[in-house]
Amino acid sequence: PILYSYFRSSCSWRVRIALALKGIAYDLVPVNLLKDGGQQFSAEFKAVNPMQQVPALKIDGITLSQSLAIIHYLEDTRPNPRLLPQDLKKRAQVRMIADHIASGIQPLQNLSILKQMGEKKMEWAQSCIASGFQALEQILQHTAGHYCVGDEVSMADLCLVPQVSNAERFKVDMDPYPTITRINKALLELDAFKVSHPSRQPDTPPELRA
């Protein structure tokens, strides 16, 4: 497998966690979203992913983009350890939380939107994340065990940790979200979340390395 990734991309981080949890070795091709006007806009990368976004994963003779689609494929083809619960209600809750983050929070504060916000980008990102986290905190109070849904690591957790990292980068006050904070802390102690961390990637700048 070949993963096209950017160290700081939260969507790429989700996939790196999934690959680490499932013990899938891969080659990493860094795509720097800032350098050269954005390497994702090169003709070479557009041939890999016409949406010109990371991550993209070449695996089993196909190329997939969109982090949740990639994770679903890994789950379907390499089901151990599972990232979706067997219980159908819990499975629906995991998908709901993953979508809440991947569709309802992250896209509003990603690089392309922030560029358009200009000087207001920090204020905008904080507002979008805080609004999403208020809802998420409420949801997790009903679904959480040790992790987002019960006591097994799931696709929801793969989305949560990178989004909390974004929140910290944009200096969002995390005090109102004790459940999110507790789960995030527990997940960051797991090896798969450590090795996939933005501070430990081949393309991480020296000053940001762990």
N, C-alpha and C positions, 0 to 999 in steps of 0.2 A: 504493500500500500504506500501511496505518496500523499502526504497531507500538505496542502498549501495553506499557510497560516501566518498570522502576524502576532507577535508575542503579546500585545496588549488587547487584541480583539477578544471581547468576551464570548462571541459566538465560536471563535476558534478554540477558546479555552474549554468550552462545553465538550467539544469533540475530543480534545486531548485527554480530558478526564475519562471519557467513555473508553477510548483506546487503552488507557492505562489500566482501568478497572478490569477490562476484558483480556488484558495481557497480549494485546496485538502490537507487534513491532511494526514500525513504519519509518519511511524516510521523510524528512521535513524539508519543504521548499519555502523559505521565507518570502513573503510578499509585503514590502514595506509600504504602508498606506500613506506615508507622508513624503518619502524620498522621491526625487525625480517627478514631482507633481502627482505622486501616487502611482506606485508600480502596478496596482490593480487595473489601471486604465491602459496598460500596454496591450498591443495587438496579441502578443504572446499569451498573456493571461486571459484576455477576452476569448481566446480559442478554448481555454480550459473552462471558464465560467463566463458566459455572455452577460450575466448580471454584474460582473466586475466587482465581486465581493468575496471576502474570505469568510469561512473556510470553503475549500473544495477538497474532495477526497477521491483519488483514483484507487479503486479496489475491485477485485474480481472481474476485471475487464470493462468496468463502467466508471464514469465520472459522476459524482454526486455533489451538489451544492445544497445550501440550507442546512444549518446544524441539526435541527430536529429530524429532518428527513434522513440525514446521515446516521444519526443515533438510532432511529427506528430500523434502518437497514442492518446496522450492527447487531441490534437486538434480535431481529428475525433470523440472521444467518449465524450468529455466535451468541446463543442465548444465556451462556454462563459467564459470570454471575448475572442474574437477571436485573434489569433496570426498570421493569414494569411489574408491579405486583400481580400475583395470580388472581386475587380477589378482584372482581370486576368493578366494584364500587371504589376501591382504593386505586385501581388502575385509572379510572375516570378522573379521580382527584389529582393524581400525578400529572395526567395530561392537561388538566385545567390549570394547575399551578405553572407548569412549563410554558403553556400558551400565554398565561397572564404576563409572564416575564418576557418571553420571546416575541410576543406580538404587542403587548400592552404597555411595556415600559422601555425595553432596550431600543427599539427602532426610533423612539422619540428623542433619544439623546445620543444617537450614533454620529459618527464623524460627518457624514454628508449633511445632516440637519444642523449640526452645530456650526458648520462653516457658514450656513445661510443666516444663522442668528447673530453673527458678528460679535459685537461687544457684550451682547446680552446672553452669550452662550452659557456662562456659569449659572446665572440666575434661572435660565430656561431648564437646564439639566437638573438642577436641584428641585425645581417645581415638578417636573415630570416624574422624577424618581420618588419624591416624597408622596405625591398623589398615589402612585402605584403601590408603594410600601404600606401606606395606610390601609389599603384594601387587603394586601397580602398578609399583613400582620393579623388582621381579623380572620382571614381564611385559615391561616396556620394554627391559630388557637383551637380550631376544631379538628384539624387533620394531623397535627404533629405528634410524634412520639419523640424518639431520640433525634430523628431527622424530619424532613418535610411531611412525609406521610408514613406514620408508624415508625418502626425501628430498622427498616431496610433502606439502604441508599438507593435512590431512584432517579429517573430522568429529571424530576423536579429539583433535586439537589444539585444536579449538574448545571442547572440554569441559575439557581440561587446564588452560589458562591461567586461566579463572575460578576453578577449584578451588584452584589454587596461591594465588591472591589471597585466597580464603577462609582458607586455611591460615595465610597471613601475618597476616591480620586477627585470627585466634585464637591468634597467637603459637606456632604449631607449629614445633618445631626441624626445619629442613630439611636439616641436615647428613647424616642417614642416607640422603638421596635425591638423590645426585649426578646421576643420569640425568634425573629429573624436573626438577631445577634447571637443568641444561644446556639441555634442550629449551625450557623456559619462557622462559629468557633469549633464546634465538634467535628465538622466536615474537614476543616483545614488541618486537623490532626491526622487525617488518613493519608497514607502514602500516595495514592493515585492523585489526590488533590495537590500534594506537595510537588511531585515530579512534573506536573502539568502547569504549575504556577507561572505567571508571566515573568517572574524574577529569575526563572531557571531555564529559559529557552535559548536555543542557539543564536537567535537574532536579538536577544535582550542586550541593550546597550550596557557597557561596563558599569556606568554609574547607577544603574537600576538593578544590578544583579544582587541576588541574595548572598 
